């Protein structure tokens, strides 16, 4: 229900710009250290990072409270309208919480965690007894007194609580709903006790049925925007054109239109396409974690959305669906970390502005004139009932522009989606690595003149491999090469490639040659 004014948005953006250099410097400082070897230095840098974030949030909070008060005042004391709006918002709050909570812990995990809690309680008891004995010897030691008090106030159950329980347990949801909607709940409790009781009963019912809320039961007056079924695609679609390649390698950002040469090799006629990407819409009011630019991982999310929309015919798309497509596994379960990463990528795609003017190219190569100025992904976030479960979705409002453009040029790579289901744990890095490899191979298959060799140094650069020491870096690079071989072995098995061979210079493995 919060809406910022244009002035608010400008002020929020100014806050971000004020602290951004400090924040980026603190992040760079963190990245210098290997937490396993330089724990204290990393913690000091991390604390600095969090301090800056706290300053940002403190200054942003002023504008949030103003916007919240404006939203509250807009109801003009209309209790019925307020309760109806709150019901909608509370449901959305619960659905979103489920996405970020991840999977519920298994009984085995809970039993293991409980054992750790009991052990910690025993350790705390011993530590308190030890320090109290010392205090008898040194009764004036204020630091010791403070330490004893801190130990007594430490709750192992809270410290070792599962992320799922912190976000999505009945207790957590009640507390977070109470805190998030306090302005409205306090008003209703005093001014309209009956409406307040009705809303509390509604919250109880929503939390009780939080895992699966069907459109008409148990909450009859709230329905999702759409009721649809997921269609899992057969083929993965990936634009392989020059603009797409540059967009996701961060070579079109910078605030100015770039002139891209599109004439074929050996042609004397110059053909220029204009293109740029900026993130002006990704201002202080839109929060993401990580980098304010398009990355290799963002490309995999983007192309998974294309695949789901074009090949699957899905208008409504969830992070779970995106993850299943990126991994080639329709049964893959989305974890919290990946859900957050996918959500951030969606945000970047929705709020990044892409400009393309391919008029010259269209005239030269015989396709309809193509100009575009808008979002990379044109969509909105909505709630929908997918396969019987109400979830937060991305609703696609028009075909993704890079697909449209590449398709006009017949530069869309297509392959069986099962090729992405390689027998390897799908971290963000692995998903990006797999994406880079299949695009290179698709390009090789589409051109007789293109070299069939991939330099490992190029792979390392694509993945932005870094480490605190030369030894750690060598280990990381070796691990990447192992991942490459596992992926290629699987693709050989699935007959996507005929084989491959690694090339050496002395003791150094420097490239891999693909046999198509």
Buried (B, 14 or more C-beta within 10 A) or exposed (E): BBEBEEEBBBBBBEBBEBBBEBBBBBBEBBEEBBEEEBEEBBEBBBEBBEEBEEBBEEBBEEBBEBBBEBBBEEBEEEBEEBBEBBBBBBBBBBBBBBBBBBEBBEEEEEEEBEEEBEEBBEEBEEBBEEBEEBBEEEEEBEEBBEBBEEBEEBEBEEEEBBBBBEBBBEEBBBEBBEEBBEEBBEBBBEEBEEBBEBBBEBBEEBBEBBEEBBBEEEBEEBBBEBBBEBEBBEBBBBBBBBBBBBBBBBBBBEEEEBEBEBBEEEEEEEBBBBBBBBBEEBBBBBEBEBBBBBBBBBBBBBBBBBBBBBBBEBBBBBBBBBBBBBBBBBEBEBEBEBBBBBBBBBBBBBBBBBBBBBBBBBEBBEBEEBEBEEBBBBBEBBBBBBEEBBBBBBBBEEEBBBBBBBBBBEBBBEBBBBBBBBEBEBBBBBBBBBBBBBBBBBBBBEEEEEEBBBEBEEBBEBBEBEEBEEEBBEEBBEEBBEBBEBBBBBBBEBEBBEEBEBBEEEEEBEBBEBEE
